Amino acid sequence: MSDDKITKKISSNNDDPQWMSVHEVSDYLHIKEASIYRWLREKHIPAYKIGRYWRFDKREINKWIKSGKAAGIDSFEDPED
């Protein structure tokens, strides 16, 4: 099963997590996937490793952005990219 197919099953219940893949978070935040992986390595972004895949709860990403913690990251893009 592909990475994107795993995340397609998103519950309509607001209490359930709305899981997103690295690709989906990258699209949602309009940044490169390399930046997401860098933030994961540096533990800057809220995420869960489920098996071999990273997953992000959309609600937690929104809270993270609203809290201002996302603004504390040096750069939204890798200088090497």
MDTraj code that builds the backbone (N, CA, C; nanometers):
import mdtraj as md
import numpy as np

residues = "MET SER ASP ASP LYS ILE THR LYS LYS ILE SER SER ASN ASN ASP ASP PRO GLN TRP MET SER VAL HIS GLU VAL SER ASP TYR LEU HIS ILE LYS GLU ALA SER ILE TYR ARG TRP LEU ARG GLU LYS HIS ILE PRO ALA TYR LYS ILE GLY ARG TYR TRP ARG PHE ASP LYS ARG GLU ILE ASN LYS TRP ILE LYS SER GLY LYS ALA ALA GLY ILE ASP SER PHE GLU ASP PRO GLU ASP".split()
xyz = np.array([
    [0.0851, -0.1176, 0.0000],
    [0.0000, 0.0000, 0.0000],
    [0.0895, 0.1236, 0.0000],
    [0.0569, 0.2203, -0.0832],
    [0.1412, 0.3397, -0.0927],
    [0.1225, 0.4301, 0.0274],
    [0.2210, 0.5161, 0.0483],
    [0.2216, 0.6102, 0.1594],
    [0.0968, 0.6977, 0.1579],
    [0.0592, 0.7488, 0.0406],
    [-0.0570, 0.8368, 0.0314],
    [-0.1883, 0.7631, 0.0529],
    [-0.1968, 0.6371, 0.0104],
    [-0.3194, 0.5599, 0.0304],
    [-0.3458, 0.5359, 0.1782],
    [-0.2393, 0.5232, 0.2558],
    [-0.2537, 0.5008, 0.3994],
    [-0.3222, 0.6198, 0.4652],
    [-0.2934, 0.7404, 0.4193],
    [-0.3469, 0.8597, 0.4836],
    [-0.4809, 0.9042, 0.4265],
    [-0.5298, 0.8403, 0.3232],
    [-0.6566, 0.8810, 0.2622],
    [-0.7747, 0.8568, 0.3545],
    [-0.7622, 0.7614, 0.4450],
    [-0.8715, 0.7295, 0.5351],
    [-0.8680, 0.8258, 0.6541],
    [-0.9325, 0.9397, 0.6350],
    [-0.9369, 1.0419, 0.7391],
    [-1.0793, 1.0469, 0.7936],
    [-1.0909, 1.0364, 0.9226],
    [-1.2219, 1.0333, 0.9858],
    [-1.2880, 1.1707, 0.9810],
    [-1.4196, 1.1705, 0.9720],
    [-1.4936, 1.2971, 0.9739],
    [-1.5208, 1.3423, 1.1168],
    [-1.4937, 1.2584, 1.2158],
    [-1.5120, 1.2940, 1.3558],
    [-1.4000, 1.3895, 1.3971],
    [-1.4356, 1.5066, 1.4488],
    [-1.3362, 1.6082, 1.4847],
    [-1.2438, 1.5654, 1.5979],
    [-1.2845, 1.4647, 1.6776],
    [-1.2002, 1.4181, 1.7867],
    [-1.0899, 1.3243, 1.7387],
    [-1.1083, 1.2656, 1.6225],
    [-1.0094, 1.1728, 1.5694],
    [-0.8983, 1.2510, 1.4993],
    [-0.7755, 1.1996, 1.5082],
    [-0.6657, 1.2658, 1.4366],
    [-0.6905, 1.2665, 1.2859],
    [-0.6462, 1.3708, 1.2214],
    [-0.6505, 1.3795, 1.0762],
    [-0.5068, 1.3597, 1.0293],
    [-0.4707, 1.2349, 1.0049],
    [-0.3327, 1.1997, 0.9749],
    [-0.2922, 1.2468, 0.8365],
    [-0.1708, 1.3018, 0.8295],
    [-0.1134, 1.3456, 0.7033],
    [0.0265, 1.2866, 0.6908],
    [0.0689, 1.2629, 0.5679],
    [0.2036, 1.2133, 0.5390],
    [0.2999, 1.3314, 0.5263],
    [0.4271, 1.3020, 0.5120],
    [0.5279, 1.4068, 0.4900],
    [0.4911, 1.4868, 0.3652],
    [0.4527, 1.4170, 0.2607],
    [0.4150, 1.4844, 0.1346],
    [0.2961, 1.5781, 0.1561],
    [0.1953, 1.5315, 0.2285],
    [0.0763, 1.6128, 0.2517],
    [0.1068, 1.7344, 0.3394],
    [0.1909, 1.7182, 0.4416],
    [0.2291, 1.8316, 0.5263],
    [0.3109, 1.9322, 0.4451],
    [0.3973, 1.8813, 0.3615],
    [0.4766, 1.9671, 0.2740],
    [0.3855, 2.0521, 0.1852],
    [0.2853, 1.9899, 0.1244],
    [0.1887, 2.0638, 0.0418],
    [0.1083, 2.1628, 0.1263],
    [0.0650, 2.1183, 0.2431],
    [-0.0178, 2.2009, 0.3320],
    [0.0566, 2.3270, 0.3765],
    [0.1857, 2.3128, 0.4073],
    [0.2651, 2.4256, 0.4554],
    [0.3380, 2.4996, 0.3433],
    [0.3295, 2.4464, 0.2217],
    [0.3954, 2.5061, 0.1043],
    [0.5466, 2.5162, 0.1231],
    [0.6045, 2.4051, 0.1681],
    [0.7493, 2.3979, 0.1846],
    [0.7991, 2.2658, 0.1267],
    [0.9294, 2.2541, 0.1108],
    [0.9886, 2.1331, 0.0549],
    [0.9876, 2.0191, 0.1569],
    [0.9747, 1.8975, 0.1043],
    [0.9786, 1.7802, 0.1911],
    [1.1107, 1.7718, 0.2669],
    [1.2185, 1.8172, 0.2060],
    [1.3492, 1.8150, 0.2728],
    [1.3457, 1.8965, 0.4024],
    [1.2710, 2.0061, 0.4026],
    [1.2589, 2.0871, 0.5245],
    [1.1829, 2.0108, 0.6322],
    [1.0781, 1.9394, 0.5931],
    [1.0024, 1.8593, 0.6897],
    [1.0940, 1.7541, 0.7522],
    [1.1721, 1.6846, 0.6702],
    [1.2634, 1.5829, 0.7232],
    [1.3692, 1.6446, 0.8144],
    [1.4163, 1.7638, 0.7813],
    [1.5145, 1.8319, 0.8671],
    [1.4498, 1.8647, 1.0015],
    [1.3260, 1.9171, 0.9979],
    [1.2558, 1.9492, 1.1224],
    [1.2312, 1.8237, 1.2056],
    [1.2041, 1.7117, 1.1391],
    [1.1875, 1.5860, 1.2116],
    [1.3173, 1.5466, 1.2813],
    [1.4285, 1.5551, 1.2098],
    [1.5594, 1.5219, 1.2699],
    [1.5883, 1.6110, 1.3902],
    [1.5526, 1.7385, 1.3776],
    [1.5810, 1.8354, 1.4833],
    [1.4691, 1.8439, 1.5879],
    [1.3667, 1.7634, 1.5724],
    [1.2521, 1.7558, 1.6651],
    [1.1819, 1.8906, 1.6812],
    [1.1636, 1.9604, 1.5695],
    [1.0959, 2.0897, 1.5712],
    [0.9466, 2.0795, 1.5421],
    [0.9015, 1.9728, 1.4811],
    [0.7637, 1.9622, 1.4343],
    [0.6961, 1.8431, 1.5028],
    [0.5707, 1.8606, 1.5476],
    [0.5019, 1.7482, 1.6123],
    [0.4701, 1.6379, 1.5114],
    [0.5136, 1.5165, 1.5421],
    [0.4956, 1.4046, 1.4499],
    [0.5012, 1.2725, 1.5247],
    [0.4543, 1.1684, 1.4573],
    [0.4538, 1.0332, 1.5110],
    [0.5114, 0.9397, 1.4061],
    [0.5944, 0.8477, 1.4495],
    [0.6457, 0.7464, 1.3582],
    [0.5597, 0.6225, 1.3768],
    [0.4893, 0.5871, 1.2711],
    [0.4020, 0.4706, 1.2726],
    [0.4615, 0.3708, 1.1745],
    [0.5201, 0.2657, 1.2299],
    [0.5943, 0.1731, 1.1449],
    [0.7157, 0.2453, 1.0892],
    [0.7284, 0.2478, 0.9581],
    [0.8414, 0.3188, 0.8975],
    [0.8023, 0.4545, 0.8418],
    [0.6778, 0.4944, 0.8655],
    [0.6265, 0.6201, 0.8107],
    [0.6067, 0.7260, 0.9189],
    [0.6360, 0.8490, 0.8838],
    [0.6054, 0.9622, 0.9712],
    [0.4629, 1.0065, 0.9433],
    [0.3886, 1.0376, 1.0507],
    [0.2519, 1.0864, 1.0387],
    [0.2375, 1.2122, 1.1241],
    [0.1517, 1.3005, 1.0770],
    [0.1280, 1.4290, 1.1411],
    [-0.0217, 1.4453, 1.1601],
    [-0.0621, 1.4864, 1.2797],
    [-0.2024, 1.5162, 1.3059],
    [-0.2243, 1.6618, 1.2640],
    [-0.3141, 1.6841, 1.1715],
    [-0.3379, 1.8183, 1.1179],
    [-0.3728, 1.9175, 1.2289],
    [-0.4491, 1.8720, 1.3284],
    [-0.4841, 1.9614, 1.4405],
    [-0.3595, 2.0045, 1.5163],
    [-0.2654, 1.9116, 1.5380],
    [-0.1422, 1.9453, 1.6093],
    [-0.0543, 2.0387, 1.5267],
    [-0.0520, 2.0193, 1.3961],
    [0.0246, 2.1092, 1.3092],
    [-0.0341, 2.2500, 1.3183],
    [-0.1663, 2.2610, 1.3141],
    [-0.2304, 2.3927, 1.3247],
    [-0.2022, 2.4587, 1.4592],
    [-0.2077, 2.3804, 1.5680],
    [-0.1755, 2.4343, 1.7016],
    [-0.0300, 2.4792, 1.7083],
    [0.0590, 2.4003, 1.6497],
    [0.2022, 2.4305, 1.6469],
    [0.2268, 2.5629, 1.5756],
    [0.1589, 2.5841, 1.4643],
    [0.1734, 2.7096, 1.3903],
    [0.1173, 2.8261, 1.4716],
    [-0.0032, 2.8093, 1.5268],
    [-0.0671, 2.9167, 1.6042],
    [0.0098, 2.9506, 1.7311],
    [0.0811, 2.8530, 1.7876],
    [0.1566, 2.8764, 1.9112],
    [0.2805, 2.9622, 1.8875],
    [0.3198, 2.9739, 1.7614],
    [0.4397, 3.0504, 1.7292],
    [0.5661, 2.9677, 1.7288],
    [0.5559, 2.8398, 1.7650],
    [0.6756, 2.7551, 1.7676],
    [0.7323, 2.7351, 1.6278],
    [0.6469, 2.7365, 1.5267],
    [0.6954, 2.7218, 1.3887],
    [0.7793, 2.8429, 1.3494],
    [0.7463, 2.9582, 1.4029],
    [0.8203, 3.0810, 1.3714],
    [0.9604, 3.0794, 1.4315],
    [0.9823, 2.9962, 1.5327],
    [1.1128, 2.9892, 1.5970],
    [1.2159, 2.9083, 1.5195],
    [1.1739, 2.8459, 1.4121],
    [1.2669, 2.7688, 1.3292],
    [1.3464, 2.8659, 1.2443],
    [1.4776, 2.8443, 1.2366],
    [1.5670, 2.9353, 1.1650],
    [1.5212, 2.9653, 1.0240],
    [1.4791, 2.8630, 0.9540],
    [1.4482, 2.8811, 0.8126],
    [1.3431, 2.7812, 0.7695],
    [1.2548, 2.8218, 0.6819],
    [1.1546, 2.7306, 0.6303],
    [1.2115, 2.6456, 0.5176],
    [1.3283, 2.6754, 0.4693],
    [1.3899, 2.5991, 0.3616],
    [1.5345, 2.5688, 0.3970],
    [1.5830, 2.4560, 0.3484],
    [1.7237, 2.4226, 0.3647],
    [1.8055, 2.5135, 0.2741],
    [1.9149, 2.5697, 0.3212],
    [1.9981, 2.6529, 0.2341],
    [2.0569, 2.5754, 0.1173],
    [2.0729, 2.4421, 0.1337],
    [2.1290, 2.3607, 0.0255],
    [2.0292, 2.3338, -0.0848],
    [1.8975, 2.3497, -0.0583],
    [1.7934, 2.3179, -0.1573],
    [1.7864, 2.4198, -0.2675],
])
top = md.Topology()
chain = top.add_chain()
for i, resn in enumerate(residues, 1):
    res = top.add_residue(resn, chain, resSeq=i)
    for name in ("N", "CA", "C"):
        top.add_atom(name, md.element.get_by_symbol(name[0]), res)
traj = md.Trajectory(xyz[None], top)
